[in-house]
Each structure stands twice: as C-alpha cells, then as structure tokens.
Amino acid sequence: MIHYYSTAAYIRLSREDGDKAESDSITNQKEMLRIYMENHEELILKDFYVEM
C-alpha cells in the first residue's frame, strides 16, 4: 500500500539572475522538481512557493 503525501515545492531566486520577472534559475528549479515528483508517485505536488 502506497501512502500519499501532499507536497509543496520551495524555489529560491538565484542572485545571478538579477531582476528578471521569472529567472532562468526559477524555471530550471521548477522543471527539476516536476521531474523529481513524476518519479516519486507518493508525492502529490500541491503548489510551488517562490522566494524572489
């Protein structure tokens, strides 16, 4: 039996990205987290939290 967990992903802006509306860092982190979640079916992504 698989136990499922509601999960939120925390993403932080890289200082290297400057003042872009959505940085390359944020976009890359979201993609990496999506891939991770796809490979862990017990984790249910509910939301992203982004610190800029």
mmCIF file of the N, C-alpha and C atoms, coordinates in Angstrom:
data_MODEL
# 
_entry.id   MODEL 
# 
loop_
_atom_site.group_PDB 
_atom_site.id 
_atom_site.type_symbol 
_atom_site.label_atom_id 
_atom_site.label_alt_id 
_atom_site.label_comp_id 
_atom_site.label_asym_id 
_atom_site.label_entity_id 
_atom_site.label_seq_id 
_atom_site.pdbx_PDB_ins_code 
_atom_site.Cartn_x 
_atom_site.Cartn_y 
_atom_site.Cartn_z 
_atom_site.occupancy 
_atom_site.B_iso_or_equiv 
_atom_site.pdbx_formal_charge 
_atom_site.auth_seq_id 
_atom_site.auth_comp_id 
_atom_site.auth_asym_id 
_atom_site.auth_atom_id 
_atom_site.pdbx_PDB_model_num 
ATOM 1   N N  . MET A 1 1  ? 0.840  -1.181 0.000   1.00 0.00 ? 1  MET A N  1 
ATOM 2   C CA . MET A 1 1  ? 0.000  0.000  0.000   1.00 0.00 ? 1  MET A CA 1 
ATOM 3   C C  . MET A 1 1  ? 0.889  1.250  0.000   1.00 0.00 ? 1  MET A C  1 
ATOM 4   N N  . ILE A 1 2  ? 0.618  2.134  -0.930  1.00 0.00 ? 2  ILE A N  1 
ATOM 5   C CA . ILE A 1 2  ? 1.388  3.383  -1.029  1.00 0.00 ? 2  ILE A CA 1 
ATOM 6   C C  . ILE A 1 2  ? 0.705  4.468  -0.199  1.00 0.00 ? 2  ILE A C  1 
ATOM 7   N N  . HIS A 1 3  ? 1.494  5.173  0.580   1.00 0.00 ? 3  HIS A N  1 
ATOM 8   C CA . HIS A 1 3  ? 0.995  6.341  1.316   1.00 0.00 ? 3  HIS A CA 1 
ATOM 9   C C  . HIS A 1 3  ? 1.308  7.573  0.480   1.00 0.00 ? 3  HIS A C  1 
ATOM 10  N N  . TYR A 1 4  ? 0.315  8.421  0.303   1.00 0.00 ? 4  TYR A N  1 
ATOM 11  C CA . TYR A 1 4  ? 0.480  9.636  -0.486  1.00 0.00 ? 4  TYR A CA 1 
ATOM 12  C C  . TYR A 1 4  ? 0.656  10.839 0.430   1.00 0.00 ? 4  TYR A C  1 
ATOM 13  N N  . TYR A 1 5  ? 1.486  11.776 -0.026  1.00 0.00 ? 5  TYR A N  1 
ATOM 14  C CA . TYR A 1 5  ? 1.795  12.957 0.774   1.00 0.00 ? 5  TYR A CA 1 
ATOM 15  C C  . TYR A 1 5  ? 1.584  14.216 -0.061  1.00 0.00 ? 5  TYR A C  1 
ATOM 16  N N  . SER A 1 6  ? 0.772  15.128 0.428   1.00 0.00 ? 6  SER A N  1 
ATOM 17  C CA . SER A 1 6  ? 0.633  16.438 -0.204  1.00 0.00 ? 6  SER A CA 1 
ATOM 18  C C  . SER A 1 6  ? 1.950  17.175 -0.009  1.00 0.00 ? 6  SER A C  1 
ATOM 19  N N  . THR A 1 7  ? 2.467  17.729 -1.087  1.00 0.00 ? 7  THR A N  1 
ATOM 20  C CA . THR A 1 7  ? 3.800  18.306 -1.059  1.00 0.00 ? 7  THR A CA 1 
ATOM 21  C C  . THR A 1 7  ? 3.807  19.686 -1.709  1.00 0.00 ? 7  THR A C  1 
ATOM 22  N N  . ALA A 1 8  ? 4.570  20.589 -1.130  1.00 0.00 ? 8  ALA A N  1 
ATOM 23  C CA . ALA A 1 8  ? 4.808  21.899 -1.727  1.00 0.00 ? 8  ALA A CA 1 
ATOM 24  C C  . ALA A 1 8  ? 6.289  21.987 -2.068  1.00 0.00 ? 8  ALA A C  1 
ATOM 25  N N  . ALA A 1 9  ? 6.601  22.699 -3.135  1.00 0.00 ? 9  ALA A N  1 
ATOM 26  C CA . ALA A 1 9  ? 7.986  22.858 -3.566  1.00 0.00 ? 9  ALA A CA 1 
ATOM 27  C C  . ALA A 1 9  ? 8.425  24.296 -3.305  1.00 0.00 ? 9  ALA A C  1 
ATOM 28  N N  . TYR A 1 10 ? 9.582  24.448 -2.684  1.00 0.00 ? 10 TYR A N  1 
ATOM 29  C CA . TYR A 1 10 ? 10.139 25.772 -2.374  1.00 0.00 ? 10 TYR A CA 1 
ATOM 30  C C  . TYR A 1 10 ? 11.259 26.066 -3.362  1.00 0.00 ? 10 TYR A C  1 
ATOM 31  N N  . ILE A 1 11 ? 11.172 27.219 -4.000  1.00 0.00 ? 11 ILE A N  1 
ATOM 32  C CA . ILE A 1 11 ? 12.146 27.621 -5.006  1.00 0.00 ? 11 ILE A CA 1 
ATOM 33  C C  . ILE A 1 11 ? 12.675 29.000 -4.621  1.00 0.00 ? 11 ILE A C  1 
ATOM 34  N N  . ARG A 1 12 ? 13.972 29.176 -4.802  1.00 0.00 ? 12 ARG A N  1 
ATOM 35  C CA . ARG A 1 12 ? 14.597 30.444 -4.413  1.00 0.00 ? 12 ARG A CA 1 
ATOM 36  C C  . ARG A 1 12 ? 15.322 31.050 -5.598  1.00 0.00 ? 12 ARG A C  1 
ATOM 37  N N  . LEU A 1 13 ? 15.170 32.351 -5.790  1.00 0.00 ? 13 LEU A N  1 
ATOM 38  C CA . LEU A 1 13 ? 15.809 33.081 -6.876  1.00 0.00 ? 13 LEU A CA 1 
ATOM 39  C C  . LEU A 1 13 ? 17.321 33.127 -6.675  1.00 0.00 ? 13 LEU A C  1 
ATOM 40  N N  . SER A 1 14 ? 18.031 32.859 -7.744  1.00 0.00 ? 14 SER A N  1 
ATOM 41  C CA . SER A 1 14 ? 19.482 32.977 -7.715  1.00 0.00 ? 14 SER A CA 1 
ATOM 42  C C  . SER A 1 14 ? 19.870 34.440 -7.882  1.00 0.00 ? 14 SER A C  1 
ATOM 43  N N  . ARG A 1 15 ? 20.820 34.902 -7.142  1.00 0.00 ? 15 ARG A N  1 
ATOM 44  C CA . ARG A 1 15 ? 21.298 36.293 -7.260  1.00 0.00 ? 15 ARG A CA 1 
ATOM 45  C C  . ARG A 1 15 ? 21.895 36.553 -8.641  1.00 0.00 ? 15 ARG A C  1 
ATOM 46  N N  . GLU A 1 16 ? 22.349 35.502 -9.301  1.00 0.00 ? 16 GLU A N  1 
ATOM 47  C CA . GLU A 1 16 ? 22.967 35.643 -10.619 1.00 0.00 ? 16 GLU A CA 1 
ATOM 48  C C  . GLU A 1 16 ? 21.962 36.047 -11.687 1.00 0.00 ? 16 GLU A C  1 
ATOM 49  N N  . ASP A 1 17 ? 20.665 35.866 -11.429 1.00 0.00 ? 17 ASP A N  1 
ATOM 50  C CA . ASP A 1 17 ? 19.646 36.152 -12.432 1.00 0.00 ? 17 ASP A CA 1 
ATOM 51  C C  . ASP A 1 17 ? 19.192 37.605 -12.432 1.00 0.00 ? 17 ASP A C  1 
ATOM 52  N N  . GLY A 1 18 ? 19.627 38.393 -11.493 1.00 0.00 ? 18 GLY A N  1 
ATOM 53  C CA . GLY A 1 18 ? 19.287 39.813 -11.475 1.00 0.00 ? 18 GLY A CA 1 
ATOM 54  C C  . GLY A 1 18 ? 17.811 40.068 -11.281 1.00 0.00 ? 18 GLY A C  1 
ATOM 55  N N  . ASP A 1 19 ? 17.254 40.955 -12.103 1.00 0.00 ? 19 ASP A N  1 
ATOM 56  C CA . ASP A 1 19 ? 15.872 41.419 -11.924 1.00 0.00 ? 19 ASP A CA 1 
ATOM 57  C C  . ASP A 1 19 ? 14.885 40.835 -12.917 1.00 0.00 ? 19 ASP A C  1 
ATOM 58  N N  . LYS A 1 20 ? 15.162 39.710 -13.532 1.00 0.00 ? 20 LYS A N  1 
ATOM 59  C CA . LYS A 1 20 ? 14.226 39.107 -14.479 1.00 0.00 ? 20 LYS A CA 1 
ATOM 60  C C  . LYS A 1 20 ? 12.919 38.776 -13.770 1.00 0.00 ? 20 LYS A C  1 
ATOM 61  N N  . ALA A 1 21 ? 11.800 38.877 -14.479 1.00 0.00 ? 21 ALA A N  1 
ATOM 62  C CA . ALA A 1 21 ? 10.487 38.565 -13.892 1.00 0.00 ? 21 ALA A CA 1 
ATOM 63  C C  . ALA A 1 21 ? 10.460 37.124 -13.388 1.00 0.00 ? 21 ALA A C  1 
ATOM 64  N N  . GLU A 1 22 ? 10.784 36.167 -14.238 1.00 0.00 ? 22 GLU A N  1 
ATOM 65  C CA . GLU A 1 22 ? 10.975 34.786 -13.780 1.00 0.00 ? 22 GLU A CA 1 
ATOM 66  C C  . GLU A 1 22 ? 12.316 34.349 -14.321 1.00 0.00 ? 22 GLU A C  1 
ATOM 67  N N  . SER A 1 23 ? 13.226 34.137 -13.439 1.00 0.00 ? 23 SER A N  1 
ATOM 68  C CA . SER A 1 23 ? 14.600 33.875 -13.823 1.00 0.00 ? 23 SER A CA 1 
ATOM 69  C C  . SER A 1 23 ? 14.775 32.493 -14.428 1.00 0.00 ? 23 SER A C  1 
ATOM 70  N N  . ASP A 1 24 ? 15.916 32.323 -15.082 1.00 0.00 ? 24 ASP A N  1 
ATOM 71  C CA . ASP A 1 24 ? 16.270 31.001 -15.594 1.00 0.00 ? 24 ASP A CA 1 
ATOM 72  C C  . ASP A 1 24 ? 16.399 30.022 -14.441 1.00 0.00 ? 24 ASP A C  1 
ATOM 73  N N  . SER A 1 25 ? 16.912 30.497 -13.324 1.00 0.00 ? 25 SER A N  1 
ATOM 74  C CA . SER A 1 25 ? 17.069 29.673 -12.136 1.00 0.00 ? 25 SER A CA 1 
ATOM 75  C C  . SER A 1 25 ? 15.720 29.134 -11.660 1.00 0.00 ? 25 SER A C  1 
ATOM 76  N N  . ILE A 1 26 ? 14.717 29.993 -11.592 1.00 0.00 ? 26 ILE A N  1 
ATOM 77  C CA . ILE A 1 26 ? 13.373 29.587 -11.148 1.00 0.00 ? 26 ILE A CA 1 
ATOM 78  C C  . ILE A 1 26 ? 12.799 28.560 -12.123 1.00 0.00 ? 26 ILE A C  1 
ATOM 79  N N  . THR A 1 27 ? 12.894 28.842 -13.403 1.00 0.00 ? 27 THR A N  1 
ATOM 80  C CA . THR A 1 27 ? 12.374 27.937 -14.424 1.00 0.00 ? 27 THR A CA 1 
ATOM 81  C C  . THR A 1 27 ? 13.052 26.574 -14.333 1.00 0.00 ? 27 THR A C  1 
ATOM 82  N N  . ASN A 1 28 ? 14.368 26.567 -14.194 1.00 0.00 ? 28 ASN A N  1 
ATOM 83  C CA . ASN A 1 28 ? 15.111 25.305 -14.099 1.00 0.00 ? 28 ASN A CA 1 
ATOM 84  C C  . ASN A 1 28 ? 14.745 24.535 -12.830 1.00 0.00 ? 28 ASN A C  1 
ATOM 85  N N  . GLN A 1 29 ? 14.609 25.243 -11.718 1.00 0.00 ? 29 GLN A N  1 
ATOM 86  C CA . GLN A 1 29 ? 14.256 24.571 -10.466 1.00 0.00 ? 29 GLN A CA 1 
ATOM 87  C C  . GLN A 1 29 ? 12.863 23.947 -10.555 1.00 0.00 ? 29 GLN A C  1 
ATOM 88  N N  . LYS A 1 30 ? 11.913 24.668 -11.156 1.00 0.00 ? 30 LYS A N  1 
ATOM 89  C CA . LYS A 1 30 ? 10.562 24.118 -11.320 1.00 0.00 ? 30 LYS A CA 1 
ATOM 90  C C  . LYS A 1 30 ? 10.598 22.836 -12.141 1.00 0.00 ? 30 LYS A C  1 
ATOM 91  N N  . GLU A 1 31 ? 11.358 22.851 -13.226 1.00 0.00 ? 31 GLU A N  1 
ATOM 92  C CA . GLU A 1 31 ? 11.439 21.671 -14.092 1.00 0.00 ? 31 GLU A CA 1 
ATOM 93  C C  . GLU A 1 31 ? 12.079 20.493 -13.353 1.00 0.00 ? 31 GLU A C  1 
ATOM 94  N N  . MET A 1 32 ? 13.151 20.742 -12.625 1.00 0.00 ? 32 MET A N  1 
ATOM 95  C CA . MET A 1 32 ? 13.807 19.668 -11.870 1.00 0.00 ? 32 MET A CA 1 
ATOM 96  C C  . MET A 1 32 ? 12.860 19.080 -10.825 1.00 0.00 ? 32 MET A C  1 
ATOM 97  N N  . LEU A 1 33 ? 12.103 19.945 -10.154 1.00 0.00 ? 33 LEU A N  1 
ATOM 98  C CA . LEU A 1 33 ? 11.161 19.468 -9.139  1.00 0.00 ? 33 LEU A CA 1 
ATOM 99  C C  . LEU A 1 33 ? 10.009 18.694 -9.765  1.00 0.00 ? 33 LEU A C  1 
ATOM 100 N N  . ARG A 1 34 ? 9.531  19.131 -10.917 1.00 0.00 ? 34 ARG A N  1 
ATOM 101 C CA . ARG A 1 34 ? 8.472  18.382 -11.605 1.00 0.00 ? 34 ARG A CA 1 
ATOM 102 C C  . ARG A 1 34 ? 8.942  16.974 -11.969 1.00 0.00 ? 34 ARG A C  1 
ATOM 103 N N  . ILE A 1 35 ? 10.150 16.881 -12.490 1.00 0.00 ? 35 ILE A N  1 
ATOM 104 C CA . ILE A 1 35 ? 10.712 15.580 -12.857 1.00 0.00 ? 35 ILE A CA 1 
ATOM 105 C C  . ILE A 1 35 ? 10.856 14.702 -11.617 1.00 0.00 ? 35 ILE A C  1 
ATOM 106 N N  . TYR A 1 36 ? 11.354 15.281 -10.535 1.00 0.00 ? 36 TYR A N  1 
ATOM 107 C CA . TYR A 1 36 ? 11.500 14.524 -9.288  1.00 0.00 ? 36 TYR A CA 1 
ATOM 108 C C  . TYR A 1 36 ? 10.151 13.987 -8.822  1.00 0.00 ? 36 TYR A C  1 
ATOM 109 N N  . MET A 1 37 ? 9.135  14.851 -8.859  1.00 0.00 ? 37 MET A N  1 
ATOM 110 C CA . MET A 1 37 ? 7.797  14.452 -8.398  1.00 0.00 ? 37 MET A CA 1 
ATOM 111 C C  . MET A 1 37 ? 7.211  13.361 -9.284  1.00 0.00 ? 37 MET A C  1 
ATOM 112 N N  . GLU A 1 38 ? 7.459  13.432 -10.588 1.00 0.00 ? 38 GLU A N  1 
ATOM 113 C CA . GLU A 1 38 ? 6.972  12.399 -11.506 1.00 0.00 ? 38 GLU A CA 1 
ATOM 114 C C  . GLU A 1 38 ? 7.565  11.035 -11.168 1.00 0.00 ? 38 GLU A C  1 
ATOM 115 N N  . ASN A 1 39 ? 8.779  11.034 -10.643 1.00 0.00 ? 39 ASN A N  1 
ATOM 116 C CA . ASN A 1 39 ? 9.461  9.786  -10.308 1.00 0.00 ? 39 ASN A CA 1 
ATOM 117 C C  . ASN A 1 39 ? 9.175  9.297  -8.888  1.00 0.00 ? 39 ASN A C  1 
ATOM 118 N N  . HIS A 1 40 ? 8.373  10.046 -8.146  1.00 0.00 ? 40 HIS A N  1 
ATOM 119 C CA . HIS A 1 40 ? 8.007  9.680  -6.781  1.00 0.00 ? 40 HIS A CA 1 
ATOM 120 C C  . HIS A 1 40 ? 6.490  9.801  -6.650  1.00 0.00 ? 40 HIS A C  1 
ATOM 121 N N  . GLU A 1 41 ? 5.795  8.763  -7.085  1.00 0.00 ? 41 GLU A N  1 
ATOM 122 C CA . GLU A 1 41 ? 4.338  8.815  -7.174  1.00 0.00 ? 41 GLU A CA 1 
ATOM 123 C C  . GLU A 1 41 ? 3.646  9.036  -5.840  1.00 0.00 ? 41 GLU A C  1 
ATOM 124 N N  . GLU A 1 42 ? 4.337  8.820  -4.742  1.00 0.00 ? 42 GLU A N  1 
ATOM 125 C CA . GLU A 1 42 ? 3.731  9.026  -3.429  1.00 0.00 ? 42 GLU A CA 1 
ATOM 126 C C  . GLU A 1 42 ? 3.633  10.519 -3.072  1.00 0.00 ? 42 GLU A C  1 
ATOM 127 N N  . LEU A 1 43 ? 4.348  11.369 -3.813  1.00 0.00 ? 43 LEU A N  1 
ATOM 128 C CA . LEU A 1 43 ? 4.324  12.807 -3.559  1.00 0.00 ? 43 LEU A CA 1 
ATOM 129 C C  . LEU A 1 43 ? 3.350  13.493 -4.510  1.00 0.00 ? 43 LEU A C  1 
ATOM 130 N N  . ILE A 1 44 ? 2.408  14.211 -3.956  1.00 0.00 ? 44 ILE A N  1 
ATOM 131 C CA . ILE A 1 44 ? 1.416  14.926 -4.742  1.00 0.00 ? 44 ILE A CA 1 
ATOM 132 C C  . ILE A 1 44 ? 1.719  16.424 -4.639  1.00 0.00 ? 44 ILE A C  1 
ATOM 133 N N  . LEU A 1 45 ? 2.154  17.023 -5.734  1.00 0.00 ? 45 LEU A N  1 
ATOM 134 C CA . LEU A 1 45 ? 2.521  18.438 -5.735  1.00 0.00 ? 45 LEU A CA 1 
ATOM 135 C C  . LEU A 1 45 ? 1.276  19.298 -5.664  1.00 0.00 ? 45 LEU A C  1 
ATOM 136 N N  . LYS A 1 46 ? 1.179  20.084 -4.611  1.00 0.00 ? 46 LYS A N  1 
ATOM 137 C CA . LYS A 1 46 ? 0.046  20.981 -4.420  1.00 0.00 ? 46 LYS A CA 1 
ATOM 138 C C  . LYS A 1 46 ? 0.347  22.404 -4.855  1.00 0.00 ? 46 LYS A C  1 
ATOM 139 N N  . ASP A 1 47 ? 1.606  22.851 -4.665  1.00 0.00 ? 47 ASP A N  1 
ATOM 140 C CA . ASP A 1 47 ? 1.919  24.233 -5.004  1.00 0.00 ? 47 ASP A CA 1 
ATOM 141 C C  . ASP A 1 47 ? 3.429  24.454 -5.008  1.00 0.00 ? 47 ASP A C  1 
ATOM 142 N N  . PHE A 1 48 ? 3.831  25.507 -5.705  1.00 0.00 ? 48 PHE A N  1 
ATOM 143 C CA . PHE A 1 48 ? 5.199  25.998 -5.667  1.00 0.00 ? 48 PHE A CA 1 
ATOM 144 C C  . PHE A 1 48 ? 5.221  27.261 -4.817  1.00 0.00 ? 48 PHE A C  1 
ATOM 145 N N  . TYR A 1 49 ? 6.231  27.415 -4.001  1.00 0.00 ? 49 TYR A N  1 
ATOM 146 C CA . TYR A 1 49 ? 6.464  28.653 -3.267  1.00 0.00 ? 49 TYR A CA 1 
ATOM 147 C C  . TYR A 1 49 ? 7.775  29.219 -3.781  1.00 0.00 ? 49 TYR A C  1 
ATOM 148 N N  . VAL A 1 50 ? 7.730  30.461 -4.271  1.00 0.00 ? 50 VAL A N  1 
ATOM 149 C CA . VAL A 1 50 ? 8.896  31.061 -4.890  1.00 0.00 ? 50 VAL A CA 1 
ATOM 150 C C  . VAL A 1 50 ? 9.325  32.284 -4.087  1.00 0.00 ? 50 VAL A C  1 
ATOM 151 N N  . GLU A 1 51 ? 10.591 32.286 -3.676  1.00 0.00 ? 51 GLU A N  1 
ATOM 152 C CA . GLU A 1 51 ? 11.164 33.436 -2.968  1.00 0.00 ? 51 GLU A CA 1 
ATOM 153 C C  . GLU A 1 51 ? 12.024 34.208 -3.951  1.00 0.00 ? 51 GLU A C  1 
ATOM 154 N N  . MET A 1 52 ? 11.705 35.478 -4.103  1.00 0.00 ? 52 MET A N  1 
ATOM 155 C CA . MET A 1 52 ? 12.474 36.316 -5.037  1.00 0.00 ? 52 MET A CA 1 
ATOM 156 C C  . MET A 1 52 ? 13.134 37.447 -4.307  1.00 0.00 ? 52 MET A C  1 
# 
